[in-house]
Amino acid sequence: MSNNLLKGKKGIIFGALNDQSIAWKVAQKVVAEGATITLTNAPVSMRMGAIKQLGQELNAEVIAADATNLEDLNNLFTKSMEILGGKVDFVLHSIGMSLNVRKGKPYTDVNYEWMKQTFDISAISFHKMMQTMLKLDAINDHGSILALTYIAAQRVFPDYNEMAESKALLESFARSFGYHYGVNKKVRVNTISQSPTWTTAGSGVKGFQEFFDYSAKMSPLGNASAEACADYCAVMFSDLTRYVTMQNLFHDGGFSTMGMNPSILNK
Ligand SMILES: NC(=O)c1ccc[n+]([C@@H]2O[C@H](COP(=O)([O-])OP(=O)(O)OC[C@H]3O[C@@H](n4cnc5c(N)ncnc54)[C@H](O)[C@@H]3O)[C@@H](O)[C@H]2O)c1
């Protein structure tokens, strides 16, 4: 069902890897709501090919960009404006990857070079993206920028490893850049803190099944799905949220407010 919430709007979606990706669902949702978009992912992820199918399905050009590389970002925003016929109205940053998690390093024995790369990919890329957009004047006044995050930025989830600090940094960039983008261009910047979701990045976390089940039981509404996250993103890109900025918005079925849930104690 479409409400034409994004009719006439233009956007860029980072991070659709396969049909489980949250960004994949967001891309489908925003197009169903009337937007025109370009899609982007790292060259190495694009080789897997699935994003090209999504591009065909949504009539969206796919542009390769490593989100840590300023030249790639410059090219992405310049090309997107050419293709879409002007500045964009919204951008989704849906990027996360931890080298120490991927290589099985525990939090108390991390490789610091990998940690720096993790921060660059998962958090600093968000700053790089916004700085590039500001320099190119690539987003319309009152536009909306979102990044996806997780509650491990505020609370301890031991197996989330260095991604916890990545998310804390990411959320802080949303607040600080949100100030500058707000006063400069009336652009809003927010993060959505999503429930555990079965995706390539999500299921890479050690013990993800237990993590997922615990969160589902703890949350009064259960875990929010990727499709529900896409719905929330569409609202945040729409004109219905013009004065929401510099916020970390929990989209988690109530998990973040819970202290104890008897349904877990009874088990
Ligand atoms: N899955 C969850 O449980 C969950 C929960 C909360 C937040 N999130 C966040 O949602 C976002 C999307 O993750 P997902 O769960 O859909 O997994 P995903 O694996 O489908 O998406 C992660 C994306 O990051 C991209 N990426 C990695 N390095 C990149 C680089 N250098 N340049 C550009 N792109 C790069 C990957 O290609 C991939 O498309 C991430 O920020 C993740 O941390 C996920």
The ligand as an SDF file (V2000), in Angstrom:
LIG
                    3D

 44 48  0  0  0  0  0  0  0  0999 V2000
   21.0280   -6.4120   11.5160 N   0  0  0  0  0  0  0  0  0  0  0  0
   20.9100   -5.9240   12.7210 C   0  0  0  0  0  0  0  0  0  0  0  0
   20.6630   -6.6510   13.7040 O   0  0  0  0  0  0  0  0  0  0  0  0
   21.0590   -4.4440   12.9210 C   0  0  0  0  0  0  0  0  0  0  0  0
   20.5240   -3.8500   14.0830 C   0  0  0  0  0  0  0  0  0  0  0  0
   20.6960   -2.4800   14.2710 C   0  0  0  0  0  0  0  0  0  0  0  0
   21.3820   -1.7330   13.3190 C   0  0  0  0  0  0  0  0  0  0  0  0
   21.8860   -2.3480   12.2010 N   0  0  0  0  0  0  0  0  0  0  0  0
   22.6360   -1.5370   11.2310 C   0  0  0  0  0  0  0  0  0  0  0  0
   21.9500   -1.5140   10.0080 O   0  0  0  0  0  0  0  0  0  0  0  0
   22.8960   -1.1790    8.9860 C   0  0  0  0  0  0  0  0  0  0  0  0
   22.7010   -2.1140    7.8100 C   0  0  0  0  0  0  0  0  0  0  0  0
   23.0870   -3.4220    8.1370 O   0  0  0  0  0  0  0  0  0  0  0  0
   22.2410   -4.7140    7.7610 P   0  0  0  0  0  0  0  0  0  0  0  0
   21.8840   -5.3680    9.0320 O   0  0  0  0  0  0  0  0  0  0  0  0
   21.1770   -4.3900    6.7890 O   0  0  0  0  0  0  0  0  0  0  0  0
   23.3640   -5.6490    7.1060 O   0  0  0  0  0  0  0  0  0  0  0  0
   23.9760   -5.7700    5.6200 P   0  0  0  0  0  0  0  0  0  0  0  0
   25.1570   -6.6630    5.7870 O   0  0  0  0  0  0  0  0  0  0  0  0
   22.9310   -6.1880    4.6660 O   0  0  0  0  0  0  0  0  0  0  0  0
   24.4400   -4.2720    5.2870 O   0  0  0  0  0  0  0  0  0  0  0  0
   25.7050   -3.7330    5.6220 C   0  0  0  0  0  0  0  0  0  0  0  0
   26.1770   -2.9970    4.3820 C   0  0  0  0  0  0  0  0  0  0  0  0
   27.3880   -2.2550    4.6140 O   0  0  0  0  0  0  0  0  0  0  0  0
   28.0480   -2.2460    3.3520 C   0  0  0  0  0  0  0  0  0  0  0  0
   29.4500   -1.8240    3.4560 N   0  0  0  0  0  0  0  0  0  0  0  0
   30.4440   -2.4170    4.1710 C   0  0  0  0  0  0  0  0  0  0  0  0
   31.6120   -1.7470    3.9650 N   0  0  0  0  0  0  0  0  0  0  0  0
   31.3340   -0.7160    3.1260 C   0  0  0  0  0  0  0  0  0  0  0  0
   32.1110    0.3370    2.5570 C   0  0  0  0  0  0  0  0  0  0  0  0
   33.4260    0.4590    2.7930 N   0  0  0  0  0  0  0  0  0  0  0  0
   31.4920    1.2310    1.7190 N   0  0  0  0  0  0  0  0  0  0  0  0
   30.1660    1.1180    1.4580 C   0  0  0  0  0  0  0  0  0  0  0  0
   29.3740    0.1550    1.9900 N   0  0  0  0  0  0  0  0  0  0  0  0
   29.9530   -0.7490    2.7990 C   0  0  0  0  0  0  0  0  0  0  0  0
   27.9370   -3.7150    2.9160 C   0  0  0  0  0  0  0  0  0  0  0  0
   28.2780   -3.9190    1.5650 O   0  0  0  0  0  0  0  0  0  0  0  0
   26.4610   -3.9540    3.2050 C   0  0  0  0  0  0  0  0  0  0  0  0
   25.6550   -3.6130    2.0940 O   0  0  0  0  0  0  0  0  0  0  0  0
   24.2770   -1.2460    9.6370 C   0  0  0  0  0  0  0  0  0  0  0  0
   24.6860    0.0480   10.0250 O   0  0  0  0  0  0  0  0  0  0  0  0
   23.9960   -2.0850   10.8610 C   0  0  0  0  0  0  0  0  0  0  0  0
   24.9510   -1.8980   11.8860 O   0  0  0  0  0  0  0  0  0  0  0  0
   21.7200   -3.6690   11.9870 C   0  0  0  0  0  0  0  0  0  0  0  0
  1  2  1  0
  2  3  2  0
  2  4  1  0
  4  5  1  0
  4 44  2  0
  5  6  2  0
  6  7  1  0
  7  8  2  0
  8  9  1  0
  8 44  1  0
  9 10  1  0
  9 42  1  0
 10 11  1  0
 11 12  1  0
 11 40  1  0
 12 13  1  0
 13 14  1  0
 14 15  2  0
 14 16  1  0
 14 17  1  0
 17 18  1  0
 18 19  2  0
 18 20  1  0
 18 21  1  0
 21 22  1  0
 22 23  1  0
 23 24  1  0
 23 38  1  0
 24 25  1  0
 25 26  1  0
 25 36  1  0
 26 27  1  0
 26 35  1  0
 27 28  2  0
 28 29  1  0
 29 30  1  0
 29 35  2  0
 30 31  1  0
 30 32  2  0
 32 33  1  0
 33 34  2  0
 34 35  1  0
 36 37  1  0
 36 38  1  0
 38 39  1  0
 40 41  1  0
 40 42  1  0
 42 43  1  0
M  CHG  2   8   1  16  -1
M  END
$$$$
